[in-house]
Amino acid sequence: MSRGKFITFEGGEGVGKTTNVAFVENYFQARKISLVVTREPGGTPLAEKLRTLLLSKKSEAISEEAELLLMFAARAQHIKHVIEPALARGDWVICDRFTDATYAYQGGGRNMKISTIEGLENLVQGNLRPDLTLLLDAPVKIGMERAGKRGAFDRFESETVQFFENVRRAYLLQVELHPQRIKLIKANQPLADVQQAIINVLSPLLR
Ligand code: T5A
């Protein structure tokens, strides 16, 4: 049994990750690929509890260091109990956000040291990196308008426009650093065009 592929979706608030993860799930299922669809922070009972704490505006003020460590604590659980077992049995894993989000939000948004994030990435993930990452990119204003239609903002969505500009810049830097792995998808176009661009990136994997 060959190891499964690990595909992640990334991007700022409201760019369409969840919508397109569901689209890709259907696309792969129609092609009889056995897959696990999951998200970060989250994906296990403990990691989902950490997600609730991280996204809640009601919890006590969370320090930047605690936020970073909680992201990686959730990720450690997720990798051990969901991602690695799935890949080892040959399933593909589609994950809504992964460590590029940490570089973007905690690195770009919160200005935490990249070397600190790299250290935690190596500790928690060992050699595990996504095989392919689709970065959905759109101007911050468009993403926030889309996210706003869904209801009240969570703790991250309540950040400033400058924070999200920094997040977007950090994501685009990740593409420059990892051009083979991360493919940029323009998300400020009609959904059908976004999805055609996604298929164009995914279809070579199926050959
Ligand atoms: N986080 C996460 C960190 O800080 N560090 C980390 O390491 C990790 C892993 C998680 C939060 O945690 C932070 C980042 C996040 O703030 P989340 O819920 O996973 O939160 O992320 P969100 O970005 O908040 O998710 P959203 O659901 O808001 O955004 P999506 O999934 O990008 O957008 P989606 O698919 O829900 O679409 C939003 C709306 O836009 C429409 C959809 O129909 C929907 O109504 N839409 C379009 N409309 C027009 N044209 C298109 N092309 C459209 N595509 C979608």
Boltz pocket constraint, residues with backbone or C-beta under 6 A from the ligand:
constraints:
  - pocket:
      binder: B
      contacts: [[A, 11], [A, 12], [A, 13], [A, 14], [A, 15], [A, 16], [A, 17], [A, 18], [A, 19], [A, 20], [A, 39], [A, 40], [A, 41], [A, 71], [A, 96], [A, 97], [A, 98], [A, 99], [A, 101], [A, 102], [A, 103], [A, 105], [A, 106], [A, 146], [A, 147], [A, 149], [A, 156], [A, 157], [A, 187], [A, 188], [A, 189], [A, 190], [A, 191], [A, 192], [A, 194]]
      max_distance: 6.0
